């Protein structure tokens, strides 16, 4: 089991659809003595009337629900963290601004940020094999957006030829590379209005 000394206690596993976010996040949480997997898509499914999931093109209501999703992910993370659980989040994070929002909401807890980056052909094959969710074809542009916004931020891991266990082992071994804090991302600055609602973690 993975002890508290091994790195951050809150992790974000991201990447394009088919990269292995949910599978990796779940396995990472299970590798801890006490672990929780918070899946952003599962939180979206809690909205049973009026749901507007993320869209390939900008959509005001979809963006509002994305921000709500991020806030709820962080609320859950903070609650479980306070009870001494390791928390593995998984969601699509494409911009430095979005990442900063997570760091603001979790501050001062560090975040382990992992960008899974298999070859797009590998991600497409994985996406096609999923029984109820084949979506990568509409989101191929995300790979370029992520590279433009987040290259060099956190741990970028090509998991195309790795098993799930090997991927988790690589993340654990390279936890230092993945660790981010709010100030380390782009320096101290004013917290957003959304983040200001959250008291600092003790």
Secondary structure as GFF3:
##gff-version 3
##sequence-region A 1 202
A	DSSP	three_ten_helix	4	6	.	.	.	ID=ss1
A	DSSP	beta_strand	10	14	.	.	.	ID=ss2
A	DSSP	alpha_helix	21	30	.	.	.	ID=ss3
A	DSSP	beta_strand	35	39	.	.	.	ID=ss4
A	DSSP	alpha_helix	40	45	.	.	.	ID=ss5
A	DSSP	alpha_helix	60	82	.	.	.	ID=ss6
A	DSSP	beta_strand	86	90	.	.	.	ID=ss7
A	DSSP	alpha_helix	96	106	.	.	.	ID=ss8
A	DSSP	beta_strand	111	116	.	.	.	ID=ss9
A	DSSP	alpha_helix	120	129	.	.	.	ID=ss10
A	DSSP	three_ten_helix	136	138	.	.	.	ID=ss11
A	DSSP	alpha_helix	141	150	.	.	.	ID=ss12
A	DSSP	beta_strand	155	157	.	.	.	ID=ss13
A	DSSP	alpha_helix	164	173	.	.	.	ID=ss14
A	DSSP	alpha_helix	175	178	.	.	.	ID=ss15
A	DSSP	beta_strand	179	180	.	.	.	ID=ss16
A	DSSP	alpha_helix	182	186	.	.	.	ID=ss17
A	DSSP	three_ten_helix	195	197	.	.	.	ID=ss18
###
